Amino acid sequence: MQNRSVEIRRAMTVAEVAAAEHLFDHPVRTEWTERFLTSAGHHLYLAYEMAETAPVGFVSGIETIHPDKGAEMLLYELGVAEPYRRRGIGRALVRRLAGQSRELGCYGMWVLVDTDNEVALATYRSAGGKDDGVCAVVSWEFG
């Protein structure tokens, strides 16, 4: 289902991101937000429902580039407020980031998602993503 009453805009200010704090996993920190918004290749889009003043969803992405591969987009995080889920907002946000990726000349876009997160997988698939079925996550924690 396409939600035509949603407007998606790129976040440009700390205040805009702070207004979306309820969508993030942790409190928004001013210094990190400023760094994100001013770093080349970092993208954050906010979804606004017509009747709401605060954002109801967001997607963030980071361009990665490598000497032998070119540029691709990492879909870093997607969030939609509980009352607005299953209305196509997540799909619209993912498609907006994918469109930006194409405009920037990225050869692709990817996201890490838990294999048991059926809601996220369904959203990504509905936005045109395909499972590659071959990835494992290896992580390091620093401090």
Disulfide bonds with the S-S distance in Angstrom:
none
